[in-house]
């Protein structure tokens, strides 16, 4: 049922929450990029770490964060 909701929902925040709940990294990544929200990037990072898929890149609007600092901020919210 949540997968169907993800496909038909139009609200980006709701879609992001559904994508995270379902473990849909690709969709969550797209929505995080569109939103520019640091919180969404943190959630995405946690999802990537928990699933072992660390291909998600840091948000482009936070270029000053070094990868280790970003990882630290994701692990210690």
PQR file with spaces between the fields and no chain letter, atoms N, CA, C, O and H, PARSE charges and radii, in Angstrom:
ATOM       1  N    UNK     1       0.811   -1.188    0.000 -0.4000 1.5000
ATOM       2  CA   UNK     1       0.000    0.000    0.000 -0.0000 2.0000
ATOM       3  C    UNK     1       0.870    1.274    0.000  0.5500 1.7000
ATOM       4  O    UNK     1       0.543    2.258   -0.664 -0.5500 1.4000
ATOM       5  N    UNK     2       1.984    1.236    0.758 -0.4000 1.5000
ATOM       6  CA   UNK     2       2.851    2.415    0.796 -0.0000 2.0000
ATOM       7  C    UNK     2       3.525    2.649   -0.551  0.5500 1.7000
ATOM       8  O    UNK     2       3.745    3.793   -0.947 -0.5500 1.4000
ATOM       9  H    UNK     2       2.249    0.437    1.297  0.4000 1.0000
ATOM      10  N    UNK     3       3.851    1.574   -1.250 -0.4000 1.5000
ATOM      11  CA   UNK     3       4.461    1.732   -2.582 -0.0000 2.0000
ATOM      12  C    UNK     3       3.503    2.437   -3.537  0.5500 1.7000
ATOM      13  O    UNK     3       3.909    3.301   -4.314 -0.5500 1.4000
ATOM      14  H    UNK     3       3.672    0.644   -0.929  0.4000 1.0000
ATOM      15  N    UNK     4       2.254    2.066   -3.472 -0.4000 1.5000
ATOM      16  CA   UNK     4       1.259    2.709   -4.323 -0.0000 2.0000
ATOM      17  C    UNK     4       1.115    4.180   -3.941  0.5500 1.7000
ATOM      18  O    UNK     4       0.983    5.046   -4.806 -0.5500 1.4000
ATOM      19  H    UNK     4       1.924    1.364   -2.841  0.4000 1.0000
ATOM      20  N    UNK     5       1.141    4.450   -2.642 -0.4000 1.5000
ATOM      21  CA   UNK     5       1.047    5.835   -2.175 -0.0000 2.0000
ATOM      22  C    UNK     5       2.228    6.650   -2.682  0.5500 1.7000
ATOM      23  O    UNK     5       2.066    7.806   -3.074 -0.5500 1.4000
ATOM      24  H    UNK     5       1.248    3.746   -1.940  0.4000 1.0000
ATOM      25  N    UNK     6       3.410    6.052   -2.676 -0.4000 1.5000
ATOM      26  CA   UNK     6       4.599    6.747   -3.173 -0.0000 2.0000
ATOM      27  C    UNK     6       4.448    7.103   -4.648  0.5500 1.7000
ATOM      28  O    UNK     6       4.867    8.178   -5.077 -0.5500 1.4000
ATOM      29  H    UNK     6       3.541    5.113   -2.357  0.4000 1.0000
ATOM      30  N    UNK     7       3.867    6.228   -5.401 -0.4000 1.5000
ATOM      31  CA   UNK     7       3.713    6.462   -6.834 -0.0000 2.0000
ATOM      32  C    UNK     7       2.680    7.535   -7.158  0.5500 1.7000
ATOM      33  O    UNK     7       2.819    8.248   -8.151 -0.5500 1.4000
ATOM      34  H    UNK     7       3.526    5.355   -5.053  0.4000 1.0000
ATOM      35  N    UNK     8       1.641    7.655   -6.326 -0.4000 1.5000
ATOM      36  CA   UNK     8       0.590    8.618   -6.667 -0.0000 2.0000
ATOM      37  C    UNK     8       0.648    9.916   -5.866  0.5500 1.7000
ATOM      38  O    UNK     8      -0.009   10.894   -6.225 -0.5500 1.4000
ATOM      39  H    UNK     8       1.528    7.076   -5.519  0.4000 1.0000
ATOM      40  N    UNK     9       1.427    9.934   -4.783 -0.4000 1.5000
ATOM      41  CA   UNK     9       1.515   11.140   -3.955 -0.0000 2.0000
ATOM      42  C    UNK     9       2.170   12.277   -4.727  0.5500 1.7000
ATOM      43  O    UNK     9       3.037   12.045   -5.570 -0.5500 1.4000
ATOM      44  H    UNK     9       1.960    9.140   -4.492  0.4000 1.0000
ATOM      45  N    UNK    10       1.758   13.489   -4.439 -0.4000 1.5000
ATOM      46  CA   UNK    10       2.322   14.653   -5.114 -0.0000 2.0000
ATOM      47  C    UNK    10       3.117   15.553   -4.167  0.5500 1.7000
ATOM      48  O    UNK    10       3.940   16.349   -4.620 -0.5500 1.4000
ATOM      49  H    UNK    10       1.054   13.677   -3.755  0.4000 1.0000
ATOM      50  N    UNK    11       2.883   15.438   -2.872 -0.4000 1.5000
ATOM      51  CA   UNK    11       3.601   16.265   -1.907 -0.0000 2.0000
ATOM      52  C    UNK    11       5.026   15.734   -1.745  0.5500 1.7000
ATOM      53  O    UNK    11       5.205   14.582   -1.349 -0.5500 1.4000
ATOM      54  H    UNK    11       2.214   14.792   -2.504  0.4000 1.0000
ATOM      55  N    UNK    12       6.041   16.547   -2.041 -0.4000 1.5000
ATOM      56  CA   UNK    12       7.433   16.069   -1.990 -0.0000 2.0000
ATOM      57  C    UNK    12       7.865   15.612   -0.594  0.5500 1.7000
ATOM      58  O    UNK    12       8.615   14.643   -0.473 -0.5500 1.4000
ATOM      59  H    UNK    12       5.895   17.483   -2.362  0.4000 1.0000
ATOM      60  N    UNK    13       7.406   16.289    0.457 -0.4000 1.5000
ATOM      61  CA   UNK    13       7.781   15.887    1.812 -0.0000 2.0000
ATOM      62  C    UNK    13       7.197   14.518    2.154  0.5500 1.7000
ATOM      63  O    UNK    13       7.883   13.670    2.723 -0.5500 1.4000
ATOM      64  H    UNK    13       6.796   17.076    0.359  0.4000 1.0000
ATOM      65  N    UNK    14       5.945   14.311    1.810 -0.4000 1.5000
ATOM      66  CA   UNK    14       5.295   13.031    2.052 -0.0000 2.0000
ATOM      67  C    UNK    14       5.963   11.925    1.230  0.5500 1.7000
ATOM      68  O    UNK    14       6.192   10.822    1.727 -0.5500 1.4000
ATOM      69  H    UNK    14       5.388   15.000    1.348  0.4000 1.0000
ATOM      70  N    UNK    15       6.270   12.234   -0.022 -0.4000 1.5000
ATOM      71  CA   UNK    15       6.943   11.259   -0.886 -0.0000 2.0000
ATOM      72  C    UNK    15       8.306   10.890   -0.318  0.5500 1.7000
ATOM      73  O    UNK    15       8.697    9.723   -0.341 -0.5500 1.4000
ATOM      74  H    UNK    15       6.084   13.130   -0.425  0.4000 1.0000
ATOM      75  N    UNK    16       9.039   11.895    0.196 -0.4000 1.5000
ATOM      76  CA   UNK    16      10.351   11.617    0.786 -0.0000 2.0000
ATOM      77  C    UNK    16      10.207   10.678    1.984  0.5500 1.7000
ATOM      78  O    UNK    16      10.942    9.697    2.101 -0.5500 1.4000
ATOM      79  H    UNK    16       8.721   12.843    0.215  0.4000 1.0000
ATOM      80  N    UNK    17       9.264   10.979    2.865 -0.4000 1.5000
ATOM      81  CA   UNK    17       9.049   10.135    4.040 -0.0000 2.0000
ATOM      82  C    UNK    17       8.698    8.698    3.635  0.5500 1.7000
ATOM      83  O    UNK    17       9.193    7.739    4.226 -0.5500 1.4000
ATOM      84  H    UNK    17       8.667   11.776    2.770  0.4000 1.0000
ATOM      85  N    UNK    18       7.854    8.568    2.637 -0.4000 1.5000
ATOM      86  CA   UNK    18       7.501    7.229    2.148 -0.0000 2.0000
ATOM      87  C    UNK    18       8.717    6.524    1.550  0.5500 1.7000
ATOM      88  O    UNK    18       8.932    5.338    1.797 -0.5500 1.4000
ATOM      89  H    UNK    18       7.452    9.348    2.156  0.4000 1.0000
ATOM      90  N    UNK    19       9.506    7.245    0.771 -0.4000 1.5000
ATOM      91  CA   UNK    19      10.693    6.651    0.149 -0.0000 2.0000
ATOM      92  C    UNK    19      11.674    6.160    1.214  0.5500 1.7000
ATOM      93  O    UNK    19      12.247    5.079    1.082 -0.5500 1.4000
ATOM      94  H    UNK    19       9.332    8.209    0.570  0.4000 1.0000
ATOM      95  N    UNK    20      11.864    6.949    2.259 -0.4000 1.5000
ATOM      96  CA   UNK    20      12.758    6.537    3.349 -0.0000 2.0000
ATOM      97  C    UNK    20      12.196    5.307    4.051  0.5500 1.7000
ATOM      98  O    UNK    20      12.929    4.357    4.327 -0.5500 1.4000
ATOM      99  H    UNK    20      11.398    7.827    2.366  0.4000 1.0000
ATOM     100  N    UNK    21      10.905    5.322    4.339 -0.4000 1.5000
ATOM     101  CA   UNK    21      10.262    4.191    5.008 -0.0000 2.0000
ATOM     102  C    UNK    21      10.405    2.910    4.192  0.5500 1.7000
ATOM     103  O    UNK    21      10.615    1.828    4.741 -0.5500 1.4000
ATOM     104  H    UNK    21      10.309    6.094    4.115  0.4000 1.0000
ATOM     105  N    UNK    22      10.289    3.050    2.878 -0.4000 1.5000
ATOM     106  CA   UNK    22      10.365    1.886    1.996 -0.0000 2.0000
ATOM     107  C    UNK    22      11.795    1.511    1.613  0.5500 1.7000
ATOM     108  O    UNK    22      12.016    0.480    0.978 -0.5500 1.4000
ATOM     109  H    UNK    22      10.118    3.929    2.432  0.4000 1.0000
ATOM     110  N    UNK    23      12.774    2.348    1.998 -0.4000 1.5000
ATOM     111  CA   UNK    23      14.161    2.077    1.641 -0.0000 2.0000
ATOM     112  C    UNK    23      14.479    2.365    0.189  0.5500 1.7000
ATOM     113  O    UNK    23      15.424    1.803   -0.364 -0.5500 1.4000
ATOM     114  H    UNK    23      12.595    3.185    2.513  0.4000 1.0000
ATOM     115  N    UNK    24      13.699    3.236   -0.434 -0.4000 1.5000
ATOM     116  CA   UNK    24      13.891    3.605   -1.842 -0.0000 2.0000
ATOM     117  C    UNK    24      14.932    4.724   -1.932  0.5500 1.7000
ATOM     118  O    UNK    24      14.584    5.903   -1.993 -0.5500 1.4000
ATOM     119  H    UNK    24      12.932    3.693    0.016  0.4000 1.0000
ATOM     120  N    UNK    25      16.211    4.342   -1.940 -0.4000 1.5000
ATOM     121  CA   UNK    25      17.293    5.326   -1.917 -0.0000 2.0000
ATOM     122  C    UNK    25      17.270    6.264   -3.124  0.5500 1.7000
ATOM     123  O    UNK    25      17.482    7.468   -2.978 -0.5500 1.4000
ATOM     124  H    UNK    25      16.494    3.384   -1.890  0.4000 1.0000
ATOM     125  N    UNK    26      17.021    5.729   -4.285 -0.4000 1.5000
ATOM     126  CA   UNK    26      17.041    6.548   -5.492 -0.0000 2.0000
ATOM     127  C    UNK    26      16.001    7.657   -5.454  0.5500 1.7000
ATOM     128  O    UNK    26      16.293    8.812   -5.767 -0.5500 1.4000
ATOM     129  H    UNK    26      16.849    4.751   -4.403  0.4000 1.0000
ATOM     130  N    UNK    27      14.785    7.292   -5.067 -0.4000 1.5000
ATOM     131  CA   UNK    27      13.709    8.272   -4.981 -0.0000 2.0000
ATOM     132  C    UNK    27      13.998    9.281   -3.875  0.5500 1.7000
ATOM     133  O    UNK    27      13.821   10.485   -4.061 -0.5500 1.4000
ATOM     134  H    UNK    27      14.547    6.355   -4.813  0.4000 1.0000
ATOM     135  N    UNK    28      14.444    8.781   -2.721 -0.4000 1.5000
ATOM     136  CA   UNK    28      14.760    9.674   -1.607 -0.0000 2.0000
ATOM     137  C    UNK    28      15.888   10.636   -1.988  0.5500 1.7000
ATOM     138  O    UNK    28      15.859   11.806   -1.607 -0.5500 1.4000
ATOM     139  H    UNK    28      14.588    7.803   -2.570  0.4000 1.0000
ATOM     140  N    UNK    29      16.871   10.153   -2.730 -0.4000 1.5000
ATOM     141  CA   UNK    29      17.973   11.004   -3.174 -0.0000 2.0000
ATOM     142  C    UNK    29      17.471   12.121   -4.080  0.5500 1.7000
ATOM     143  O    UNK    29      17.851   13.279   -3.911 -0.5500 1.4000
ATOM     144  H    UNK    29      16.894    9.202   -3.039  0.4000 1.0000
ATOM     145  N    UNK    30      16.627   11.779   -5.031 -0.4000 1.5000
ATOM     146  CA   UNK    30      16.059   12.792   -5.931 -0.0000 2.0000
ATOM     147  C    UNK    30      15.300   13.862   -5.149  0.5500 1.7000
ATOM     148  O    UNK    30      15.456   15.058   -5.398 -0.5500 1.4000
ATOM     149  H    UNK    30      16.318   10.838   -5.169  0.4000 1.0000
ATOM     150  N    UNK    31      14.495   13.423   -4.220 -0.4000 1.5000
ATOM     151  CA   UNK    31      13.675   14.359   -3.452 -0.0000 2.0000
ATOM     152  C    UNK    31      14.532   15.210   -2.514  0.5500 1.7000
ATOM     153  O    UNK    31      14.230   16.385   -2.302 -0.5500 1.4000
ATOM     154  H    UNK    31      14.369   12.452   -4.017  0.4000 1.0000
ATOM     155  N    UNK    32      15.588   14.638   -1.954 -0.4000 1.5000
ATOM     156  CA   UNK    32      16.495   15.414   -1.094 -0.0000 2.0000
ATOM     157  C    UNK    32      17.218   16.480   -1.917  0.5500 1.7000
ATOM     158  O    UNK    32      17.399   17.609   -1.462 -0.5500 1.4000
ATOM     159  H    UNK    32      15.834   13.684   -2.126  0.4000 1.0000
ATOM     160  N    UNK    33      17.626   16.113   -3.123 -0.4000 1.5000
ATOM     161  CA   UNK    33      18.288   17.085   -4.004 -0.0000 2.0000
ATOM     162  C    UNK    33      17.345   18.237   -4.344  0.5500 1.7000
ATOM     163  O    UNK    33      17.756   19.397   -4.366 -0.5500 1.4000
ATOM     164  H    UNK    33      17.479   15.195   -3.493  0.4000 1.0000
ATOM     165  N    UNK    34      16.105   17.918   -4.604 -0.4000 1.5000
ATOM     166  CA   UNK    34      15.130   18.946   -4.965 -0.0000 2.0000
ATOM     167  C    UNK    34      14.793   19.846   -3.787  0.5500 1.7000
ATOM     168  O    UNK    34      14.533   21.035   -3.968 -0.5500 1.4000
ATOM     169  H    UNK    34      15.771   16.976   -4.586  0.4000 1.0000
ATOM     170  N    UNK    35      14.796   19.293   -2.591 -0.4000 1.5000
ATOM     171  CA   UNK    35      14.366   20.064   -1.426 -0.0000 2.0000
ATOM     172  C    UNK    35      15.449   20.985   -0.886  0.5500 1.7000
ATOM     173  O    UNK    35      15.155   22.086   -0.419 -0.5500 1.4000
ATOM     174  H    UNK    35      15.007   18.326   -2.444  0.4000 1.0000
ATOM     175  N    UNK    36      16.710   20.536   -0.949 -0.4000 1.5000
ATOM     176  CA   UNK    36      17.780   21.320   -0.360 -0.0000 2.0000
ATOM     177  C    UNK    36      17.770   21.308    1.157  0.5500 1.7000
ATOM     178  O    UNK    36      18.460   22.111    1.786 -0.5500 1.4000
ATOM     179  H    UNK    36      16.948   19.643   -1.329  0.4000 1.0000
ATOM     180  N    UNK    37      17.000   20.411    1.754 -0.4000 1.5000
ATOM     181  CA   UNK    37      16.843   20.335    3.205 -0.0000 2.0000
ATOM     182  C    UNK    37      17.983   19.529    3.829  0.5500 1.7000
ATOM     183  O    UNK    37      18.235   18.387    3.444 -0.5500 1.4000
ATOM     184  H    UNK    37      16.439   19.759    1.243  0.4000 1.0000
ATOM     185  N    UNK    38      18.659   20.136    4.788 -0.4000 1.5000
ATOM     186  CA   UNK    38      19.737   19.434    5.482 -0.0000 2.0000
ATOM     187  C    UNK    38      19.183   18.233    6.251  0.5500 1.7000
ATOM     188  O    UNK    38      19.832   17.189    6.312 -0.5500 1.4000
ATOM     189  H    UNK    38      18.454   21.064    5.100  0.4000 1.0000
ATOM     190  N    UNK    39      18.004   18.369    6.831 -0.4000 1.5000
ATOM     191  CA   UNK    39      17.388   17.267    7.565 -0.0000 2.0000
ATOM     192  C    UNK    39      17.141   16.068    6.652  0.5500 1.7000
ATOM     193  O    UNK    39      17.383   14.926    7.041 -0.5500 1.4000
ATOM     194  H    UNK    39      17.476   19.217    6.781  0.4000 1.0000
ATOM     195  N    UNK    40      16.664   16.329    5.450 -0.4000 1.5000
ATOM     196  CA   UNK    40      16.415   15.234    4.506 -0.0000 2.0000
ATOM     197  C    UNK    40      17.730   14.541    4.142  0.5500 1.7000
ATOM     198  O    UNK    40      17.775   13.317    4.019 -0.5500 1.4000
ATOM     199  H    UNK    40      16.468   17.257    5.134  0.4000 1.0000
ATOM     200  N    UNK    41      18.800   15.326    3.970 -0.4000 1.5000
ATOM     201  CA   UNK    41      20.100   14.735    3.659 -0.0000 2.0000
ATOM     202  C    UNK    41      20.597   13.879    4.809  0.5500 1.7000
ATOM     203  O    UNK    41      21.211   12.837    4.584 -0.5500 1.4000
ATOM     204  H    UNK    41      18.763   16.320    4.070  0.4000 1.0000
ATOM     205  N    UNK    42      20.343   14.302    6.029 -0.4000 1.5000
ATOM     206  CA   UNK    42      20.748   13.495    7.185 -0.0000 2.0000
ATOM     207  C    UNK    42      19.964   12.183    7.214  0.5500 1.7000
ATOM     208  O    UNK    42      20.531   11.117    7.453 -0.5500 1.4000
ATOM     209  H    UNK    42      19.845   15.149    6.212  0.4000 1.0000
ATOM     210  N    UNK    43      18.668   12.272    6.968 -0.4000 1.5000
ATOM     211  CA   UNK    43      17.844   11.056    6.939 -0.0000 2.0000
ATOM     212  C    UNK    43      18.319   10.121    5.832  0.5500 1.7000
ATOM     213  O    UNK    43      18.407    8.909    6.027 -0.5500 1.4000
ATOM     214  H    UNK    43      18.208   13.138    6.773  0.4000 1.0000
ATOM     215  N    UNK    44      18.621   10.688    4.684 -0.4000 1.5000
ATOM     216  CA   UNK    44      19.103    9.893    3.559 -0.0000 2.0000
ATOM     217  C    UNK    44      20.437    9.241    3.910  0.5500 1.7000
ATOM     218  O    UNK    44      20.664    8.074    3.590 -0.5500 1.4000
ATOM     219  H    UNK    44      18.550   11.673    4.526  0.4000 1.0000
ATOM     220  N    UNK    45      21.312    9.990    4.563 -0.4000 1.5000
ATOM     221  CA   UNK    45      22.597    9.433    4.981 -0.0000 2.0000
ATOM     222  C    UNK    45      22.435    8.277    5.946  0.5500 1.7000
ATOM     223  O    UNK    45      23.131    7.267    5.838 -0.5500 1.4000
ATOM     224  H    UNK    45      21.127   10.938    4.823  0.4000 1.0000
ATOM     225  N    UNK    46      21.515    8.424    6.890 -0.4000 1.5000
ATOM     226  CA   UNK    46      21.249    7.339    7.840 -0.0000 2.0000
ATOM     227  C    UNK    46      20.724    6.111    7.117  0.5500 1.7000
ATOM     228  O    UNK    46      21.115    4.983    7.418 -0.5500 1.4000
ATOM     229  H    UNK    46      20.950    9.244    6.977  0.4000 1.0000
ATOM     230  N    UNK    47      19.830    6.342    6.156 -0.4000 1.5000
ATOM     231  CA   UNK    47      19.290    5.225    5.379 -0.0000 2.0000
ATOM     232  C    UNK    47      20.402    4.549    4.578  0.5500 1.7000
ATOM     233  O    UNK    47      20.471    3.321    4.527 -0.5500 1.4000
ATOM     234  H    UNK    47      19.512    7.258    5.911  0.4000 1.0000
ATOM     235  N    UNK    48      21.259    5.333    3.963 -0.4000 1.5000
ATOM     236  CA   UNK    48      22.357    4.769    3.173 -0.0000 2.0000
ATOM     237  C    UNK    48      23.303    3.971    4.063  0.5500 1.7000
ATOM     238  O    UNK    48      23.747    2.886    3.686 -0.5500 1.4000
ATOM     239  H    UNK    48      21.202    6.331    4.005  0.4000 1.0000
ATOM     240  N    UNK    49      23.613    4.506    5.243 -0.4000 1.5000
ATOM     241  CA   UNK    49      24.497    3.786    6.164 -0.0000 2.0000
ATOM     242  C    UNK    49      23.866    2.491    6.645  0.5500 1.7000
ATOM     243  O    UNK    49      24.534    1.459    6.703 -0.5500 1.4000
ATOM     244  H    UNK    49      23.253    5.387    5.549  0.4000 1.0000
ATOM     245  N    UNK    50      22.601    2.536    6.987 -0.4000 1.5000
ATOM     246  CA   UNK    50      21.946    1.346    7.517 -0.0000 2.0000
ATOM     247  C    UNK    50      21.762    0.273    6.451  0.5500 1.7000
ATOM     248  O    UNK    50      21.726   -0.917    6.763 -0.5500 1.4000
ATOM     249  H    UNK    50      22.058    3.375    6.940  0.4000 1.0000
ATOM     250  N    UNK    51      21.647    0.688    5.207 -0.4000 1.5000
ATOM     251  CA   UNK    51      21.464   -0.295    4.136 -0.0000 2.0000
ATOM     252  C    UNK    51      22.787   -0.727    3.510  0.5500 1.7000
ATOM     253  O    UNK    51      22.822   -1.634    2.679 -0.5500 1.4000
ATOM     254  H    UNK    51      21.676    1.655    4.953  0.4000 1.0000
ATOM     255  N    UNK    52      23.882   -0.066    3.919 -0.4000 1.5000
ATOM     256  CA   UNK    52      25.190   -0.405    3.361 -0.0000 2.0000
ATOM     257  C    UNK    52      25.430    0.173    1.986  0.5500 1.7000
ATOM     258  O    UNK    52      26.389   -0.204    1.313 -0.5500 1.4000
ATOM     259  H    UNK    52      23.854    0.671    4.594  0.4000 1.0000
ATOM     260  N    UNK    53      24.580    1.077    1.559 -0.4000 1.5000
ATOM     261  CA   UNK    53      24.723    1.694    0.244 -0.0000 2.0000
ATOM     262  C    UNK    53      25.178    3.138    0.435  0.5500 1.7000
ATOM     263  O    UNK    53      24.362    4.037    0.641 -0.5500 1.4000
ATOM     264  H    UNK    53      23.801    1.384    2.105  0.4000 1.0000
ATOM     265  N    UNK    54      26.457    3.341    0.365 -0.4000 1.5000
ATOM     266  CA   UNK    54      27.013    4.659    0.663 -0.0000 2.0000
ATOM     267  C    UNK    54      27.289    5.477   -0.585  0.5500 1.7000
ATOM     268  O    UNK    54      28.131    6.375   -0.554 -0.5500 1.4000
ATOM     269  H    UNK    54      27.119    2.610    0.198  0.4000 1.0000
ATOM     270  N    UNK    55      26.605    5.192   -1.678 -0.4000 1.5000
ATOM     271  CA   UNK    55      26.812    5.951   -2.897 -0.0000 2.0000
ATOM     272  C    UNK    55      26.184    7.337   -2.838  0.5500 1.7000
ATOM     273  O    UNK    55      26.531    8.205   -3.639 -0.5500 1.4000
ATOM     274  H    UNK    55      25.922    4.463   -1.703  0.4000 1.0000
ATOM     275  N    UNK    56      25.273    7.555   -1.907 -0.4000 1.5000
ATOM     276  CA   UNK    56      24.620    8.856   -1.803 -0.0000 2.0000
ATOM     277  C    UNK    56      25.675    9.917   -1.554  0.5500 1.7000
ATOM     278  O    UNK    56      26.522    9.764   -0.674 -0.5500 1.4000
ATOM     279  H    UNK    56      24.991    6.849   -1.256  0.4000 1.0000
ATOM     280  N    UNK    57      25.628   10.973   -2.314 -0.4000 1.5000
ATOM     281  CA   UNK    57      26.643   12.017   -2.207 -0.0000 2.0000
ATOM     282  C    UNK    57      26.160   13.124   -1.268  0.5500 1.7000
ATOM     283  O    UNK    57      24.962   13.274   -1.028 -0.5500 1.4000
ATOM     284  H    UNK    57      24.941   11.098   -3.029  0.4000 1.0000
ATOM     285  N    UNK    58      27.129   13.905   -0.735 -0.4000 1.5000
ATOM     286  CA   UNK    58      26.722   14.992    0.162 -0.0000 2.0000
ATOM     287  C    UNK    58      25.933   16.039   -0.600  0.5500 1.7000
ATOM     288  O    UNK    58      26.079   16.168   -1.815 -0.5500 1.4000
ATOM     289  H    UNK    58      28.102   13.783   -0.930  0.4000 1.0000
ATOM     290  N    UNK    59      25.105   16.780    0.100 -0.4000 1.5000
ATOM     291  CA   UNK    59      24.288   17.788   -0.577 -0.0000 2.0000
ATOM     292  C    UNK    59      25.143   18.857   -1.225  0.5500 1.7000
ATOM     293  O    UNK    59      26.115   19.315   -0.624 -0.5500 1.4000
ATOM     294  H    UNK    59      24.987   16.675    1.087  0.4000 1.0000
ATOM     295  N    UNK    60      24.804   19.264   -2.437 -0.4000 1.5000
ATOM     296  CA   UNK    60      25.611   20.257   -3.141 -0.0000 2.0000
ATOM     297  C    UNK    60      25.602   21.617   -2.475  0.5500 1.7000
ATOM     298  O    UNK    60      26.530   22.401   -2.675 -0.5500 1.4000
ATOM     299  H    UNK    60      24.015   18.892   -2.926  0.4000 1.0000
ATOM     300  N    UNK    61      24.583   21.921   -1.690 -0.4000 1.5000
ATOM     301  CA   UNK    61      24.533   23.229   -1.048 -0.0000 2.0000
ATOM     302  C    UNK    61      25.378   23.278    0.220  0.5500 1.7000
ATOM     303  O    UNK    61      25.442   24.319    0.875 -0.5500 1.4000
ATOM     304  H    UNK    61      23.829   21.285   -1.528  0.4000 1.0000
ATOM     305  N    UNK    62      26.029   22.171    0.577 -0.4000 1.5000
ATOM     306  CA   UNK    62      26.909   22.146    1.739 -0.0000 2.0000
ATOM     307  C    UNK    62      28.325   21.721    1.332  0.5500 1.7000
ATOM     308  O    UNK    62      28.855   20.747    1.868 -0.5500 1.4000
ATOM     309  H    UNK    62      25.978   21.326    0.045  0.4000 1.0000
ATOM     310  N    UNK    63      28.939   22.441    0.389 -0.4000 1.5000
ATOM     311  CA   UNK    63      30.237   22.003   -0.125 -0.0000 2.0000
ATOM     312  C    UNK    63      31.357   22.100    0.895  0.5500 1.7000
ATOM     313  O    UNK    63      32.400   21.473    0.710 -0.5500 1.4000
ATOM     314  H    UNK    63      28.508   23.231   -0.047  0.4000 1.0000
ATOM     315  N    UNK    64      31.178   22.866    1.968 -0.4000 1.5000
ATOM     316  CA   UNK    64      32.252   23.031    2.938 -0.0000 2.0000
ATOM     317  C    UNK    64      32.413   21.822    3.848  0.5500 1.7000
ATOM     318  O    UNK    64      33.442   21.682    4.508 -0.5500 1.4000
ATOM     319  H    UNK    64      30.331   23.375    2.118  0.4000 1.0000
ATOM     320  N    UNK    65      31.416   20.950    3.895 -0.4000 1.5000
ATOM     321  CA   UNK    65      31.526   19.770    4.736 -0.0000 2.0000
ATOM     322  C    UNK    65      32.440   18.747    4.077  0.5500 1.7000
ATOM     323  O    UNK    65      32.224   18.337    2.936 -0.5500 1.4000
ATOM     324  H    UNK    65      30.579   21.064    3.359  0.4000 1.0000
ATOM     325  N    UNK    66      33.440   18.355    4.804 -0.4000 1.5000
ATOM     326  CA   UNK    66      34.307   17.291    4.312 -0.0000 2.0000
ATOM     327  C    UNK    66      33.582   15.965    4.541  0.5500 1.7000
ATOM     328  O    UNK    66      32.755   15.868    5.448 -0.5500 1.4000
ATOM     329  H    UNK    66      33.616   18.688    5.730  0.4000 1.0000
ATOM     330  N    UNK    67      33.877   14.950    3.739 -0.4000 1.5000
ATOM     331  CA   UNK    67      33.146   13.686    3.858 -0.0000 2.0000
ATOM     332  C    UNK    67      33.134   13.104    5.272  0.5500 1.7000
ATOM     333  O    UNK    67      32.096   12.618    5.720 -0.5500 1.4000
ATOM     334  H    UNK    67      34.549   15.029    3.002  0.4000 1.0000
ATOM     335  N    UNK    68      34.255   13.142    5.978 -0.4000 1.5000
ATOM     336  CA   UNK    68      34.260   12.577    7.330 -0.0000 2.0000
ATOM     337  C    UNK    68      33.410   13.398    8.284  0.5500 1.7000
ATOM     338  O    UNK    68      32.748   12.847    9.163 -0.5500 1.4000
ATOM     339  H    UNK    68      35.099   13.537    5.614  0.4000 1.0000
ATOM     340  N    UNK    69      33.426   14.716    8.113 -0.4000 1.5000
ATOM     341  CA   UNK    69      32.588   15.566    8.956 -0.0000 2.0000
ATOM     342  C    UNK    69      31.115   15.280    8.675  0.5500 1.7000
ATOM     343  O    UNK    69      30.302   15.212    9.597 -0.5500 1.4000
ATOM     344  H    UNK    69      33.964   15.164    7.399  0.4000 1.0000
ATOM     345  N    UNK    70      30.781   15.115    7.405 -0.4000 1.5000
ATOM     346  CA   UNK    70      29.405   14.792    7.042 -0.0000 2.0000
ATOM     347  C    UNK    70      29.000   13.449    7.653  0.5500 1.7000
ATOM     348  O    UNK    70      27.906   13.323    8.204 -0.5500 1.4000
ATOM     349  H    UNK    70      31.441   15.170    6.657  0.4000 1.0000
ATOM     350  N    UNK    71      29.872   12.454    7.559 -0.4000 1.5000
ATOM     351  CA   UNK    71      29.574   11.148    8.132 -0.0000 2.0000
ATOM     352  C    UNK    71      29.382   11.277    9.644  0.5500 1.7000
ATOM     353  O    UNK    71      28.456   10.695   10.209 -0.5500 1.4000
ATOM     354  H    UNK    71      30.760   12.557    7.112  0.4000 1.0000
ATOM     355  N    UNK    72      30.245   12.029   10.285 -0.4000 1.5000
ATOM     356  CA   UNK    72      30.121   12.240   11.721 -0.0000 2.0000
ATOM     357  C    UNK    72      28.779   12.902   12.051  0.5500 1.7000
ATOM     358  O    UNK    72      28.100   12.502   12.996 -0.5500 1.4000
ATOM     359  H    UNK    72      30.998   12.502    9.826  0.4000 1.0000
ATOM     360  N    UNK    73      28.408   13.902   11.277 -0.4000 1.5000
ATOM     361  CA   UNK    73      27.143   14.590   11.556 -0.0000 2.0000
ATOM     362  C    UNK    73      25.946   13.667   11.312  0.5500 1.7000
ATOM     363  O    UNK    73      24.903   13.829   11.947 -0.5500 1.4000
ATOM     364  H    UNK    73      28.960   14.226   10.509  0.4000 1.0000
ATOM     365  N    UNK    74      26.084   12.709   10.407 -0.4000 1.5000
ATOM     366  CA   UNK    74      25.004   11.759   10.159 -0.0000 2.0000
ATOM     367  C    UNK    74      24.887   10.751   11.289  0.5500 1.7000
ATOM     368  O    UNK    74      23.786   10.315   11.627 -0.5500 1.4000
ATOM     369  H    UNK    74      26.931   12.577    9.892  0.4000 1.0000
ATOM     370  N    UNK    75      26.009   10.384   11.867 -0.4000 1.5000
ATOM     371  CA   UNK    75      25.998    9.362   12.905 -0.0000 2.0000
ATOM     372  C    UNK    75      25.639    9.922   14.274  0.5500 1.7000
ATOM     373  O    UNK    75      25.089    9.205   15.110 -0.5500 1.4000
ATOM     374  H    UNK    75      26.903   10.739   11.593  0.4000 1.0000
ATOM     375  N    UNK    76      25.944   11.199   14.513 -0.4000 1.5000
ATOM     376  CA   UNK    76      25.741   11.784   15.838 -0.0000 2.0000
ATOM     377  C    UNK    76      24.825   12.982   15.755  0.5500 1.7000
ATOM     378  O    UNK    76      25.257   14.119   15.951 -0.5500 1.4000
ATOM     379  H    UNK    76      26.391   11.782   13.834  0.4000 1.0000
ATOM     380  N    UNK    77      23.566   12.733   15.468 -0.4000 1.5000
ATOM     381  CA   UNK    77      22.589   13.808   15.332 -0.0000 2.0000
ATOM     382  C    UNK    77      22.315   14.467   16.634  0.5500 1.7000
ATOM     383  O    UNK    77      21.512   15.398   16.698 -0.5500 1.4000
ATOM     384  H    UNK    77      23.215   11.810   15.309  0.4000 1.0000
